[in-house]
Amino acid sequence: MVQDKTLGSRIFDAVNYSLLVIIALVTFLPFIHVIAGSFTTVGELAQKQFVIIPTVWSLDAYKYIFSTNTIMKSMGVSIGVTIFGTLFSMVLTALMAYGLSRRDLDGRRGIMFMVVFTMLFSGGMIPSFLVVKELGLIDSLAALIVPTAINAFNLIIMRNFFQNLPDGLEESAKMDGCSDWGILLRIVIPLSMPAIATISLFYAVTYWNTYMTAILYLNDAAKWPVQVILRQIVILASGLAADTSGMDDFVRPPEQTVKMAVIVVATVPILLVYPFLQKHFAKGALLGSIKG
């Protein structure tokens, strides 16, 4: 039978819940303001400064952003780069991490040293550009994927995750005649879904937010991802000089509402991916894999 809470515990719970609500509001209200501001009029936004529920709803900012097919083309580019880039990166990362997690791999310490070395030192922008140029990737969407295909930090996380899997699983699989590929695909990968889901989200966010590599390696405006186009829209809305190639149909929009609409357009698509991966974050990696 549950005992009634004391006065002190009730006060503690009330203070605790109040603080949690305040913290949640502080972190969540800016998002509401940005979304509401993108749907309000310029006059109301200038008058109130902080909008939670618009008095007059307006789609002018979104009509401006989607007034031509430029933004839709760029979103198609970003979606394609995000999907194929994430798959490509995850395949390479999983294969390399699995190999480095094997204790019988000769020279794995030296390989890991080179991986960690790239986290501390890099050639810089100009050497990277020269490498991409020599590979013939300039003005190609592959330039947004291949140079950043494997992230050293993500590789180390996945490698450590593979190492923490019980050795008995692989030994039992080998006794049953399972090959190394079979162990990876049938045992290691299914048990590693929480790590794979997390790292896939990291890669997806990185590819979706691709900006600097597109500026460096892509000359054709038709191949620009959505982040570059949205930046051009913000600059154009601010009345500043911008490279408006491929954007001749745009007229100057309301500045503040467009900036907020740009944030929504750039953020919401990648947020929609999270619900499909959320269940894997809460699962135990070895749930049901070993039975006594």
Order of alpha helices (4+ residues) and beta strands (2+ residues): alpha-alpha-alpha-alpha-alpha-alpha-alpha-alpha-alpha-alpha-alpha-alpha-alpha-alpha
